[in-house]
């Protein structure tokens, strides 16, 4: 049985070379930034491989908990993708992600939903209904993950050519074309990687997108800059100022990242630096904003509660981005 699990791991898991910046064609700002981004990718694939080989959904936990705290969230994200891919296969059990989230992964629920979005980009559309995303609010994060995957692996089309699928079919329905806005949030997050954590390149790339798309792109980049890191305080301040009116969108994404880090108890120094620059407060204070704005969401048919939540967070930081 262990032979078959090992074989499944080798068959399902992408080669680690796919995370190298040179292979991806991403900008290399510095050796330190390259090492950070490649470690993120390696940690993600570590989690994915653990899920691919695991006999039961909770079997990956021991290996995941051994990943350095700074990168552990990415490992959980990768594991969620691995389990979601297995859920999407025509044979076998369908509850890998569901069972996974009943364990320690619950603390990483934001990253887990993003990981399911990676899987959505890899399994046929007819298998999307098998993917586990029961939370009506957080399930939008699946599309963030999908957008990140597309921008990371199909960079020319999604980042340099600003492609947008106007016929994109969100598997669970939703208001209007909101799905594409969340996909853009993932594209913006991935652009932080594509640009090698170089804020000037991020701004240059975003300037080529249609103006109505930039708020979501900056939000995603703010999340990545805070959660993944890679830029010092001076660079982050430049990025905030260069974003102009979109500084509040960066702050919203930064607060999301702080909430994810705090829930998982994975706070590291660069999170503190980023929320101070982007939000004008500590990660705990920024995360509190996300909690306070999540209550009594209206449940309207014409606008997603997820977007109402994001707008409330954004509005809380208007003085920061004035």
C-alpha positions as CSV (number, residue, x, y, z in Angstrom):
1,X,0.0,0.0,0.0
2,X,2.9,2.4,0.8
3,X,4.2,1.8,-2.7
4,X,0.9,2.9,-4.3
5,X,0.8,6.0,-2.1
6,X,4.4,6.9,-3.1
7,X,3.5,6.3,-6.7
8,X,0.5,8.6,-6.4
9,X,2.7,11.3,-4.9
10,X,5.1,11.1,-7.8
11,X,2.4,11.1,-10.4
12,X,0.3,13.9,-8.9
13,X,3.0,16.3,-7.5
14,X,4.5,18.9,-9.9
15,X,8.3,19.1,-10.1
16,X,9.9,21.5,-7.7
17,X,11.7,23.1,-10.6
18,X,8.3,24.7,-11.5
19,X,8.8,27.0,-8.5
20,X,12.1,28.4,-9.7
21,X,12.0,32.1,-10.8
22,X,14.1,31.5,-13.8
23,X,11.8,28.7,-14.9
24,X,8.8,30.9,-14.5
25,X,10.5,33.9,-16.1
26,X,9.8,36.0,-13.0
27,X,11.8,39.1,-12.1
28,X,14.7,38.5,-9.7
29,X,15.1,41.6,-7.5
30,X,17.8,40.1,-5.2
31,X,19.1,36.7,-4.1
32,X,17.2,37.2,-0.8
33,X,13.9,37.8,-2.6
34,X,14.4,34.9,-4.9
35,X,15.2,32.6,-2.0
36,X,12.0,33.7,-0.2
37,X,9.7,33.2,-3.2
38,X,11.2,29.9,-4.1
39,X,10.9,28.7,-0.5
40,X,7.2,29.7,-0.7
41,X,6.8,27.5,-3.8
42,X,8.8,24.6,-2.3
43,X,6.7,24.8,0.9
44,X,3.5,24.7,-1.2
45,X,4.7,21.7,-3.1
46,X,5.8,20.0,0.2
47,X,2.2,20.3,1.4
48,X,0.8,19.1,-1.9
49,X,3.0,16.1,-1.9
50,X,2.0,15.2,1.7
51,X,-1.6,15.3,0.7
52,X,-1.0,13.3,-2.5
53,X,0.6,10.5,-0.5
54,X,-1.6,10.5,2.6
55,X,-3.8,7.5,3.3
56,X,-6.2,9.6,5.4
57,X,-6.9,13.4,5.1
58,X,-5.4,14.1,8.6
59,X,-2.2,12.1,8.0
60,X,-0.5,15.1,6.4
61,X,-0.7,17.2,9.6
62,X,2.6,15.9,11.2
63,X,4.6,16.8,8.1
64,X,2.8,20.1,7.7
65,X,3.5,21.2,11.3
66,X,7.2,20.6,10.7
67,X,7.4,23.3,8.1
68,X,8.9,26.6,9.3
69,X,6.2,28.9,10.7
70,X,7.0,31.6,8.2
71,X,6.1,29.3,5.3
72,X,3.7,26.8,7.0
73,X,0.6,28.5,5.7
74,X,1.7,27.9,2.1
75,X,2.2,24.2,2.9
76,X,-1.3,24.0,4.2
77,X,-2.5,25.8,1.0
78,X,-0.6,23.2,-1.1
79,X,-2.1,20.3,0.9
80,X,-5.6,21.7,0.4
81,X,-4.9,21.8,-3.3
82,X,-3.7,18.2,-3.2
83,X,-6.7,17.0,-1.4
84,X,-9.1,18.9,-3.7
85,X,-7.4,17.4,-6.7
86,X,-8.0,14.0,-5.2
87,X,-11.7,14.9,-4.5
88,X,-12.0,15.8,-8.2
89,X,-10.7,12.5,-9.4
90,X,-13.4,10.1,-10.9
91,X,-12.4,7.4,-8.4
92,X,-11.9,7.4,-4.7
93,X,-13.4,9.3,-1.8
94,X,-14.8,12.8,-2.1
95,X,-14.3,14.2,1.4
96,X,-10.6,14.8,1.6
97,X,-10.8,18.6,2.0
98,X,-13.8,18.3,4.3
99,X,-12.0,15.9,6.6
100,X,-8.8,17.9,6.4
101,X,-10.6,21.1,7.6
102,X,-11.8,19.2,10.7
103,X,-8.3,19.1,12.0
104,X,-5.5,21.7,12.3
105,X,-6.2,23.0,8.8
106,X,-9.2,24.8,10.3
107,X,-6.7,27.4,11.6
108,X,-5.6,27.8,8.0
109,X,-9.0,27.9,6.5
110,X,-8.3,31.0,4.4
111,X,-5.3,29.4,2.8
112,X,-7.1,26.1,2.4
113,X,-9.9,27.7,0.4
114,X,-7.3,29.4,-1.8
115,X,-5.7,26.0,-2.3
116,X,-9.0,24.5,-3.5
117,X,-8.9,27.3,-6.1
118,X,-5.6,26.0,-7.4
119,X,-7.2,22.6,-7.8
120,X,-10.1,24.2,-9.7
121,X,-7.6,25.3,-12.3
122,X,-6.4,21.7,-12.7
123,X,-9.5,19.6,-12.7
124,X,-12.2,19.6,-15.5
125,X,-15.1,22.0,-15.0
126,X,-17.5,19.1,-14.9
127,X,-15.7,18.0,-11.7
128,X,-15.9,21.4,-10.0
129,X,-19.1,20.5,-8.1
130,X,-17.1,17.8,-6.2
131,X,-14.8,20.5,-4.7
132,X,-15.5,21.3,-1.0
133,X,-16.2,25.0,-0.3
134,X,-19.3,25.1,1.9
135,X,-18.8,28.5,3.6
136,X,-20.9,31.0,1.5
137,X,-18.6,33.9,2.4
138,X,-15.1,32.3,2.2
139,X,-15.9,30.3,-0.9
140,X,-15.0,33.3,-2.9
141,X,-11.4,32.8,-1.9
142,X,-11.5,29.8,-4.2
143,X,-11.6,32.2,-7.1
144,X,-8.7,34.1,-5.7
145,X,-6.7,30.9,-5.7
146,X,-7.8,30.2,-9.3
147,X,-6.6,33.6,-10.4
148,X,-3.3,33.2,-8.6
149,X,-2.8,29.9,-10.3
150,X,-3.5,31.3,-13.8
151,X,-1.3,34.3,-13.3
152,X,1.5,32.1,-11.9
153,X,1.5,29.4,-14.6
154,X,0.0,31.4,-17.5
155,X,1.8,34.6,-16.8
156,X,2.0,36.0,-20.3
157,X,-1.7,35.7,-20.9
158,X,-3.0,36.8,-17.5
159,X,-0.4,39.4,-16.5
160,X,1.3,40.7,-19.5
161,X,-1.7,40.5,-21.9
162,X,-4.2,41.3,-19.1
163,X,-6.5,38.4,-20.2
164,X,-9.9,38.1,-18.6
165,X,-12.4,35.3,-19.3
166,X,-15.7,37.1,-19.7
167,X,-17.5,33.7,-19.9
168,X,-16.0,32.4,-16.7
169,X,-18.4,30.1,-15.0
170,X,-18.3,30.3,-11.3
171,X,-19.4,26.9,-10.1
172,X,-21.7,28.0,-7.3
173,X,-23.3,31.1,-8.9
174,X,-23.0,34.6,-7.7
175,X,-24.0,38.2,-8.4
176,X,-23.4,39.4,-12.0
177,X,-19.8,39.1,-13.1
178,X,-18.3,39.4,-9.6
179,X,-16.4,36.2,-10.1
180,X,-13.9,37.9,-12.4
181,X,-13.2,40.6,-9.8
182,X,-12.1,37.9,-7.3
183,X,-10.1,36.2,-10.0
184,X,-8.3,39.6,-10.4
185,X,-7.5,39.7,-6.7
186,X,-5.7,36.4,-7.2
187,X,-3.9,37.8,-10.3
188,X,-2.8,40.8,-8.3
189,X,-1.5,38.6,-5.5
190,X,0.5,36.5,-8.1
191,X,1.9,39.7,-9.6
192,X,3.8,40.3,-6.4
193,X,5.6,37.0,-7.2
194,X,5.9,37.7,-10.9
195,X,7.5,41.1,-10.1
196,X,9.9,39.4,-7.7
197,X,8.5,41.5,-4.7
198,X,9.7,44.7,-6.5
199,X,7.0,47.3,-5.9
200,X,8.0,49.4,-8.9
201,X,7.5,46.5,-11.3
202,X,4.1,45.7,-9.7
203,X,2.9,49.3,-10.3
204,X,4.2,49.2,-13.9
205,X,2.4,46.0,-14.6
206,X,-0.9,47.2,-13.0
207,X,-0.8,50.3,-15.0
208,X,-1.3,48.2,-18.2
209,X,-4.6,46.8,-16.9
210,X,-7.9,48.6,-17.4
211,X,-8.5,51.2,-14.6
212,X,-11.6,49.4,-13.3
213,X,-9.6,46.3,-12.6
214,X,-6.8,48.0,-10.5
215,X,-8.6,48.1,-7.1
216,X,-8.8,44.3,-7.0
217,X,-5.3,43.9,-8.3
218,X,-3.8,46.2,-5.7
219,X,-5.8,44.4,-3.0
220,X,-4.3,41.1,-4.0
221,X,-0.8,42.6,-4.0
222,X,-1.3,44.1,-0.6
223,X,-2.2,40.7,0.7
224,X,0.8,39.1,-0.8
225,X,3.2,41.8,0.3
226,X,2.0,41.3,3.9
227,X,1.6,37.6,4.0
228,X,4.6,36.5,1.9
229,X,6.8,39.5,2.4
230,X,9.9,40.2,0.4
231,X,10.1,44.0,0.7
232,X,11.4,46.3,3.4
233,X,9.6,49.2,5.0
234,X,10.9,51.8,2.6
235,X,9.8,49.8,-0.4
236,X,6.3,49.2,1.1
237,X,6.0,52.9,1.8
238,X,6.8,53.7,-1.8
239,X,4.3,51.1,-3.0
240,X,1.6,52.6,-0.8
241,X,2.3,56.1,-2.0
242,X,2.6,55.1,-5.6
243,X,-0.8,53.4,-5.5
244,X,-2.5,56.7,-4.8
245,X,-6.2,56.2,-4.4
246,X,-5.6,52.4,-4.3
247,X,-3.7,52.6,-1.0
248,X,-6.9,51.7,0.8
249,X,-7.2,48.6,-1.4
250,X,-3.7,47.6,-0.4
251,X,-4.7,48.1,3.2
252,X,-7.7,45.9,2.8
253,X,-5.6,43.1,1.4
254,X,-3.0,43.6,4.1
255,X,-5.7,43.3,6.8
256,X,-6.9,40.0,5.2
257,X,-3.3,38.7,5.4
258,X,-3.0,39.7,9.0
259,X,-6.2,37.9,9.9
260,X,-5.0,34.7,8.1
261,X,-1.6,34.9,9.9
262,X,-3.2,35.6,13.3
263,X,-5.8,32.8,13.0
264,X,-3.1,30.3,12.2
265,X,-0.7,31.7,14.9
266,X,2.0,32.2,12.3
267,X,2.8,35.9,12.9
268,X,6.3,36.8,11.8
269,X,8.2,40.2,11.8
270,X,7.5,41.2,8.2
271,X,3.8,41.0,8.9
272,X,4.2,43.7,11.6
273,X,6.1,45.9,9.2
274,X,3.6,45.6,6.4
275,X,0.4,46.3,8.4
276,X,2.1,49.3,10.1
277,X,2.9,50.8,6.7
278,X,-0.3,49.8,4.9
279,X,-2.9,49.9,7.7
280,X,-1.3,52.2,10.3
281,X,-1.7,49.5,13.0
282,X,-0.5,46.2,14.2
283,X,-1.5,42.9,12.7
284,X,-3.8,42.2,15.6
285,X,-5.5,45.5,15.2
286,X,-5.9,45.0,11.4
287,X,-7.3,41.5,11.9
288,X,-9.8,43.0,14.4
289,X,-11.1,45.3,11.7
290,X,-11.8,42.2,9.5
291,X,-13.7,40.6,12.4
292,X,-15.7,43.7,13.3
293,X,-16.8,44.3,9.7
294,X,-17.9,40.7,9.1
295,X,-21.0,40.9,11.3
296,X,-24.5,41.4,10.0
297,X,-23.7,41.1,6.3
298,X,-26.8,42.0,4.3
299,X,-27.2,38.9,2.1
300,X,-28.4,40.9,-0.9
301,X,-28.9,39.3,-4.3
302,X,-27.2,42.0,-6.3
303,X,-23.9,42.1,-4.5
304,X,-21.9,39.4,-2.8
305,X,-21.5,39.5,1.0
306,X,-17.8,39.0,0.4
307,X,-17.6,42.3,-1.5
308,X,-19.7,44.1,1.2
309,X,-17.2,42.8,3.7
310,X,-14.2,43.9,1.6
311,X,-15.8,47.4,1.2
312,X,-16.3,47.8,4.9
313,X,-12.7,46.9,5.6
314,X,-11.5,49.3,2.8
315,X,-13.7,52.1,4.2
316,X,-12.1,51.6,7.7
317,X,-8.7,52.5,6.2
318,X,-9.7,55.6,4.2
319,X,-7.8,57.9,6.5
320,X,-4.7,55.8,6.0
321,X,-5.0,56.0,2.2
322,X,-6.1,59.7,1.9
